[in-house]
């Protein structure tokens, strides 16, 4: 198999992405069963989502609203009339042996999403955003990989069957694994901003299928070659997996083409540990699914006023928010990426609104609180400290009433449930000591115990004062301002 760089030298990747998003509704797509993640298997089911005879579906209006919001945020046209279809195929986790989806009459069409990498904007066309229901979940037991091959038996959990999904299908506009990853990342942030899904890839509420094909790079003056045969790598559940799976498929397909072999149109599975894909099944065409209009559901006819009200009510979207934060707070694109990756961007903005400077809010959430959350295996938003608490701490540090070391002790107290920052300071006696007499005594003691260092400072080696500052801070148990201590030492030694 050639290296990735070698494959790119001869072939152009053509990539399209299909992203499934579980909508954050309280009940399922066509019944009233709850959608909470992590319930005991087969406890959130009813005759409708189990496909029992005589059970009839009813469309979830909240799911329709969420799907329209996604379509609007992706600059799609919203259909004034659309309907559901039956997609027929058999899997053990398909209770009805068909899936209620949309086919030739989807809800949203012809949109786009811009993603930026290293200052270059890549526009990815959106073919369609359509609604459907999720399947159940099969658990293959007894094998080493968790897949059906090698398993001794399989179990099926139907709790997920019937949960509302939207499928977002792109045009084959993506040309690199990096853009594929950036697209899924931007899409995730957009949907999170809309508040219509938690888009937690590790829990399966956002899953990506990557369609990859190659075509020969044309010689100068030659037209582009037609698209090659594609493979579809299914259910990628992390940004890293999206990039790695696409990269592997490019090299794999290049190797087959170099050897004169054909590419099979098939689904493939990505092995995280091995970093490679493996064959699944031959990929069906649309005709294989025998689509036909769902006879148990009436078409959707959305009034223009309904769509316009949703359009006006859309929240600030990620691209606009980034531009605003850069302009208002002086953050760089890298700053925003770091804050978003750490899960503290919203918290930082709330902390600034509560009175902190943008730099201080970024510093304490990114460098201190995000680390504590990670150490505890939780999210920063789950910490028992509010943006207002953090803002108060930054104000006290800026005013010289706390050092950074004392501020960390205050955070310890707030997280331990000891009250507000001011209550913790009072309870633990953590305020900076401003008593000139106490500081002067500690300074004189430090000078007396280290006469050699004191003599160097008196002789003009001002930078040698560091150990004396440390000794004073230790004597004051950290409850002194280091800059004030240094200034007082230099003054007492006649070196200021």
ABEGO torsion letter per residue (X at the ends): XBBAAAAAAABBBBBBBBBBBBBABABBAABABBABBGBBBGABBBAAAAGBBGBBBBBBAAAAAAAAAAAAAAGBBBBABBBBBBBBBBBAABAAGBBBBBBABBABBGBBBBBBBGGBBBBBBBABBBBBBBBBBBBBBGBAAGBABGBABBBBBAAABGBBBBBBBBBBABABAAAAAAAAAAAAAAAAAAGABAGBAAAGABBBBBBBBBBBBBBBGBBBBBBBBBBBBBGBABAAAAAAAAAAAAAAAAAAAAAGBBBBBBBBBBBAAAGBBBBBBBBBBAAAAGBBBBAABBBBBBBAAAAAAAAAABBBBAAAAAAAAAAAAGBBAAAAAAAAAAGAAAAAAAAAAAGBBAAAAAAAAAAAAAAAAAAAGBBAAABABBAAAAAAAAAAAAAGABBAAAAAAAAAAAAAGAEBAAAAAAAAGABBBABAAAAAAAAAAAAAABAAAAAAAAAGBAAAAAAAAAAAAAAAGGBBBAAAAAAAAAAAAGAX
